[in-house]
Each structure stands twice: as structure tokens, then as C-alpha cells.
């Protein structure tokens, strides 16, 4: 129902030439709403376009909105970029820099009072994945288990899909699950904003680094808009206001990479599919309520 409402609310602005619909997924935390407002206001001032945020629960929903031209630009994840870019007709626009590089990690987290030392210690335990197509929150742990001779849906009991890295973190904190795989940047930001929760958690493994979560653009968007937005993103780190907003997301700036940059994720997806694990299919286990 919520997904339908998003579409209905956007119909009136879907074809306005001065409006750019910017989509956000689980790569940003819900606690970042104010920062998102600052970011879009900054883009508006620098480009002259009006930016409208669009939020979706899943990467599949965002890919659909991009394919239907309901969203113009979106901040997604590397795995759905690799999987959906051709079928949903979008391409790379820019990628963020974290600590000077377009890279991040997949963290395995548990409660601090637990004795787990590795994801392999969590066999038979309830475990949180974020989106079924998340790189750090689904693909990486699935791939790591395959490399150790296990299938994730048999290894964990059960896998719980939260559709949000923040919700995965909270699921561990409240004891709904014993562990979770989450985006390292989201976890670090969450820890800064809610240290009272983070102090009860620990990172027991960090896998990576992996190509960072990209900003993509639908292929039919006017070239002038693509160029203007890309240039604005790249130049953000050069002025004080831009730097301040980037810092809110724990980012240093934006840069441009080629499609081949995402080959490490492409290779993991190929391995997982060859192993016949139903990657991207949340029906193999239950979802969080």
C-alpha cells in the first residue's frame, strides 16, 4: 500500500521539467532524514532544479520506479546496480568517497555480551539480512558461507529480512536475532548518533572492501540534467557548505568510476547463482514483522 501511495503522490510531478526525483533506499538510515533535506536543498541551490525525495522499502521497488521514469536519480547499492541496470534502464552517475576511497565493508555484528567471534559461530541462530539484494547485508554473507561450504538458508535458523541496515542493528540490540550483516558506513553513523545502543554491540568481522553504493540515473533523463547534477556532486567537497553536508553522511566527496569497478560484486553474484542459492528471493525465509 505504501509503495502505491508513493507512486500516486508523484504522478502530479512526474513530467515536470524543473523537478528531479531523487530516490533513497536502505543505504541511508532513517535517522538521516534531516541530512537528506540538507543535501537536496544544496543540490537545488547549486543546480536550479527542484529536488523531490522518494523513499522505497526495497531495491526492487526503486529499480521499478527508475524503469518507469518515476524516479530520475537514486542512491542505491552495488548489487542491484549490477543486477538491474540493464533491465531497469539506468546507469552510473557518481559514487561517494568514504575516507578518501569509493569503498566500504560488510560488518558482522552481535551483542557485546555474546561470545561469537565469527559469522561461522552463528550456525543455527536467527540472523538478520537487510534487503535480499543488498551487497553488504545479503550477498556478502551468502558468498562467505558458500566459500566455507554452506548455504545461508540452511546455515541460519532463520534468516530475517529487515529491509534496513538500521533495523538489522536494532534487531541485534533487542535480541530478536543473534547477529546481522550490515553496511559499515551505516553502522558507523548509527554508532555516532545512538552511542547508548552501539555500546551494547560489537563488530566481530569486517569483509571487504567492496565497491561503494552508487548514485545512478535513468538513461532517458536529459543529458544537461545528468551533467549538471554530476558536476555538482563532484564539486561538493570544494566548498564549506558542501563539505559540511557530506560530513553528515560520513562522506568525503563524489567521483566517477566505470562499470568495471563493480566487477567484484558481479563475480560474487555469479558464484552465488552458480551455487543455486536463490539470491534476491526473500521467500526462502521469513521477513521481520
C-alpha positions in Angstrom: 0.0 0.0 0.0 2.8 2.4 0.9 4.5 1.7 -2.4 1.3 2.6 -4.3 0.9 5.8 -2.3 4.5 6.9 -3.3 3.5 6.4 -7.0 0.3 8.3 -6.6 1.9 11.2 -4.8 4.5 11.5 -7.6 2.1 11.4 -10.5 1.4 15.2 -10.4 5.2 16.0 -10.7 6.3 13.0 -12.9 6.8 15.0 -16.0 7.7 18.5 -14.7 10.9 19.6 -16.4 12.3 21.5 -13.4 11.8 18.7 -10.9 14.3 16.0 -10.3 13.0 13.0 -8.3 15.9 11.6 -6.1 15.4 8.2 -4.7 16.8 6.9 -1.4 17.0 3.3 -0.2 18.4 1.4 2.7 21.9 2.7 2.0 20.9 5.7 4.1 19.4 5.4 7.6 16.0 6.7 8.5 17.9 8.8 11.1 19.4 10.7 8.2 16.1 12.4 7.1 17.3 15.9 8.1 20.6 15.3 6.4 18.8 14.3 3.2 16.8 17.5 3.3 20.1 19.5 3.6 21.6 17.5 0.7 18.7 18.1 -1.6 18.4 21.8 -0.7 22.1 22.1 -1.5 21.6 20.5 -4.9 18.6 22.7 -5.6 20.6 25.9 -4.8 23.6 24.8 -6.9 21.7 23.5 -10.0 18.4 25.5 -10.1 16.3 22.3 -10.2 13.8 21.4 -7.5 14.7 18.0 -6.0 12.0 15.8 -4.6 12.9 12.8 -2.3 11.4 9.4 -3.0 11.8 6.6 -0.4 11.3 3.0 -1.0 11.4 -0.1 1.2 13.3 -2.3 -1.2 15.8 -2.1 -4.0 13.4 -3.8 -6.4 10.9 -1.1 -5.8 13.5 1.6 -6.6 14.6 -0.2 -9.8 10.9 -0.3 -10.8 10.5 3.4 -10.2 13.6 4.1 -12.3 12.4 1.9 -15.1 9.0 3.7 -15.1 10.7 7.1 -15.1 9.0 7.9 -11.8 12.4 8.4 -10.2 15.2 10.2 -12.1 18.3 9.6 -9.8 18.8 7.2 -7.0 21.3 6.3 -4.3 21.2 2.5 -4.3 23.5 -0.4 -3.7 26.2 -2.0 -5.8 24.4 -5.4 -6.1 21.1 -4.1 -7.5 23.2 -1.8 -9.8 24.9 -4.9 -11.3 21.6 -6.9 -11.4 19.1 -4.3 -12.6 20.9 -1.7 -14.6 20.1 -3.2 -18.0 16.6 -4.4 -17.3 15.6 -1.2 -15.5 17.5 1.1 -17.9 19.7 3.1 -15.6 23.5 3.8 -15.4 26.1 5.1 -13.1 26.1 8.9 -12.3 28.7 9.2 -9.5 30.0 7.3 -6.5 30.7 8.7 -3.0 34.0 8.7 -1.3 34.4 7.4 2.3 37.8 8.1 4.0 39.1 9.1 0.6 38.1 6.0 -1.3 34.9 4.6 -3.1 34.9 1.6 -0.8 33.1 0.2 2.2 32.8 -3.0 4.2 30.2 -5.6 5.3 30.2 -5.8 9.1 29.1 -8.8 11.1 27.7 -7.6 14.3 26.4 -9.2 17.5 25.7 -8.0 21.1 28.8 -7.2 23.1 27.8 -9.8 25.8 27.8 -12.7 23.3 30.8 -14.9 22.8 30.6 -15.1 19.0 33.9 -14.4 17.1 32.9 -15.2 13.5 29.9 -15.5 11.3 30.6 -19.2 11.3 29.8 -19.3 15.1 26.2 -18.3 14.3 25.2 -21.6 12.7 21.6 -22.4 13.6 20.9 -19.0 15.0 18.5 -16.3 13.9 20.3 -13.8 11.7 19.3 -10.5 10.0 19.9 -9.7 6.4 18.7 -6.3 5.2 17.3 -6.2 1.6 17.5 -9.5 -0.3 19.6 -7.7 -3.0 21.9 -5.8 -0.6 25.6 -6.3 -1.2 26.8 -5.9 2.4 23.5 -7.1 4.0 22.8 -10.2 2.0 25.2 -11.0 -0.9 28.4 -10.9 1.1 27.4 -13.2 4.0 25.8 -15.5 1.4 29.0 -15.6 -0.6 31.2 -16.0 2.5 29.2 -19.0 3.7 29.4 -20.6 0.2 33.2 -20.2 0.4 33.0 -22.2 3.6 30.8 -24.9 2.1 27.4 -23.7 3.5 24.1 -22.4 2.1 22.8 -19.4 4.0 19.2 -20.6 4.2 20.3 -23.9 5.8 23.0 -22.3 7.9 20.9 -19.7 9.8 17.6 -20.5 11.6 16.0 -18.4 10.2 17.2 -15.5 8.0 15.2 -12.5 8.9 14.9 -9.7 6.2 14.6 -6.3 7.8 14.9 -4.2 4.6 17.0 -1.7 6.5 20.5 -1.7 8.0 19.3 0.3 10.9 16.6 -2.2 11.6 19.1 -5.0 11.4 21.2 -3.2 14.0 18.2 -2.8 16.3 17.1 -6.4 15.8 20.5 -7.4 17.2 20.3 -4.9 20.0 16.9 -6.1 21.1 17.8 -9.7 20.9 15.4 -10.6 18.0 18.4 -12.1 16.2 21.8 -13.2 17.3 23.7 -11.4 14.6 23.5 -9.3 11.4 25.4 -8.3 8.3 25.3 -4.5 7.8 26.8 -1.7 5.8 29.9 -0.4 7.6 29.1 3.3 6.9 25.6 3.0 8.2 26.8 1.2 11.3 29.4 3.9 12.0 26.9 6.6 11.5 24.4 4.8 13.7 27.0 4.5 16.4 27.7 8.2 16.4 24.0 9.1 16.6 23.0 6.5 19.1 26.1 5.6 21.2 23.9 4.2 24.0 22.8 1.4 21.6 26.1 0.9 19.8 27.9 0.5 23.1 26.0 -2.8 23.6 27.1 -4.1 20.2 30.4 -5.2 18.6 31.7 -5.8 15.1 33.2 -9.3 15.1 34.2 -9.4 11.4 34.6 -6.9 8.6 34.6 -8.3 5.0 35.8 -6.2 2.1 36.5 -3.6 1.0 33.8 -3.6 -1.7 32.8 -1.0 -4.4 30.7 1.6 -2.6 27.0 2.2 -3.0 26.5 4.2 -6.2 24.3 7.1 -7.3 22.5 6.0 -10.5 20.5 7.9 -13.1 17.8 6.7 -15.5 19.1 6.6 -19.1 16.3 8.8 -20.5 17.0 11.8 -18.3 18.1 14.9 -20.2 21.9 14.9 -20.7 22.1 18.5 -19.4 20.5 17.5 -16.1 22.8 14.5 -15.8 25.9 16.6 -16.4 24.8 19.4 -14.1 24.0 17.1 -11.2 27.2 15.0 -11.7 29.3 18.1 -11.7 27.6 19.5 -8.6 28.2 16.3 -6.7 31.9 16.2 -7.7 32.4 19.8 -6.7 30.6 19.4 -3.3 33.9 18.8 -1.4 35.3 22.1 -2.7 33.1 24.5 -0.7 32.3 24.8 3.0 28.6 24.1 2.8 29.1 21.0 0.6 31.8 19.6 3.0 29.5 20.1 6.0 26.7 18.2 4.3 29.0 15.4 3.1 30.3 15.0 6.7 26.7 14.4 7.9 26.8 11.2 5.8 30.4 10.3 6.7 31.4 11.0 3.1 34.4 13.0 1.7 33.0 13.7 -1.7 32.0 12.1 -5.0 33.9 10.8 -8.0 33.2 8.9 -11.2 34.0 5.2 -11.9 33.5 2.8 -14.8 31.1 -0.1 -14.8 34.0 -2.5 -14.4 34.6 -1.1 -11.0 31.7 -3.2 -9.8 33.2 -6.5 -11.2 34.0 -7.8 -7.7 30.2 -7.7 -6.9 29.4 -9.1 -10.3 31.7 -12.0 -9.6 30.1 -12.7 -6.2 26.7 -12.8 -7.7 27.9 -15.2 -10.4 29.3 -17.5 -7.7 26.1 -17.4 -5.6 23.9 -18.1 -8.6 26.2 -21.0 -9.7 25.7 -22.4 -6.2 22.0 -22.3 -6.9 21.2 -20.2 -3.8 18.1 -18.1 -4.6 19.9 -14.8 -4.3 17.4 -11.9 -4.2 14.5 -14.0 -3.1 13.3 -13.3 0.4 10.7 -16.1 0.2 13.4 -18.6 1.3 12.9 -17.4 4.9 10.6 -15.1 6.8 10.6 -11.4 7.0 10.7 -9.2 10.0 7.3 -8.0 11.1 
